[in-house]
């Protein structure tokens, strides 16, 4: 607080501020100071303002995506097909890669499917990079980094394009006067919380989040559909040599039928189980790359490796809760809630990652203080991407971290067919999972306080019929809801960019774009009722930490 009042650069980084009990005013202020730092830096270049385009180029809107994460990174896992799916009759697409090409096929896919791909590592001076973008005549420039590693926000501080927008890569406000909009949705960023953003809100119809799972991991969905009603031989690993062969059919449509011609023909697949004798030592030859860079659709045949509880030291019987987020997202209040769930669901376990490994000792010790018997919390190592998504189905229920949700991890769990229980916070980072679940058609898994969160998890854990019904609903929603429909998503995103430009071209001031929303939470489920963050004075919080006393957010819990 004192640092902000004195207009000094805060010691808390914007990306870390979401993990502290700071109110909107403080988080936005921290981001604003870092945005001002970027302005101070580019001021040393003594560059005059750019001349921006005022009309479309050959009738098309020029969009530029700027990112350091076109390689093997969660951002690329989520959006690698978006550039190639934009309607080329309306949008001319530019992608600007910030680091040099390090070889992954993710970047290759983006660069080959994008009309113009520019390697900005060849322009190490931010002024030169901004010059290049301005010379390209970009109408709307998309910041996909925010305050994450590899960002070059100075390019945006120079106002290389007339419209500048935040999307996807950073879960919070930029705090910058030079960023016009943030692409979000009515669940993640309801108008009641608009004051935490320096940008104007631009709503997607359903969710601002997207995942390319139907392209990267289609075998996980089709595998379940084929074996439905059988004894699950592949999962149990009892029948070697059973393979899944994806073949063209009209069973599943991964892209909508009304995709513009410039996007391409919708891809439709079904899978069949075939008995093909395959020596065990040859099975690994057919497993897709561990990082998921190559789709199994390109491989004939594809052997599904056994996915067993025993592989991860999990008990064969019992309810497995899980969370695959990094442990920095786990706050004491959530850990206590998880422990209460374990104690109320007989023969239940929670499966976490050693991410980082040192966290295991602290979590186990704290759980013991809450009365959790030894062996009820199981830790595994971090897995390669394909295995990470595939092994999610071993768990029964994913328990999300309310303070900072599992964003990409949440999509991974839902694609594996595992229900996820979350709790609304008030920051963007704490509401993404609610947006995902609402879009999937499962708002009943969204709680507004710890007590609701606990009750939802306990009900699923103690009622096998209810749990199975919810798992079936999640699995069905992957192909029937908009959550993983990247074609529909990209068309809506393009339309949102066009609306931003229409307002600018007609001389309208920047204002919230909300008429584009389709789905939202009910009013009584919209705002967090757990006083997690804003009720805590930062000085009081710091004092409590120093005294090793009960955290302030716990004293406010309504049990």
BELMOUR-V657317 format. One record per helix or strand. SS is the DSSP state (A for helix, B for strand). FROM is the first residue (numbers start at 0). TO is the last residue. Records with the same first field share a line. If there is no record, write none. Layout:
SS = FROM-TO + FROM-TO
//
This chain:
A = 1-4 + 13-16 + 23-42 + 73-78 + 81-84 + 104-112 + 119-121 + 125-134 + 153-156 + 190-195 + 212-215 + 217-226 + 232-235 + 279-285 + 295-297 + 309-311 + 326-328 + 331-343 + 358-368 + 384-393 + 407-414 + 427-429 + 431-439 + 442-444 + 449-461 + 463-479 + 485-504 + 522-524 + 537-546 + 551-554
B = 56-56 + 59-66 + 90-96 + 115-118 + 139-142 + 162-165 + 180-183 + 199-202 + 241-252 + 267-274 + 301-301 + 318-321 + 347-352 + 376-379 + 396-398 + 418-422 + 445-446 + 512-512
//
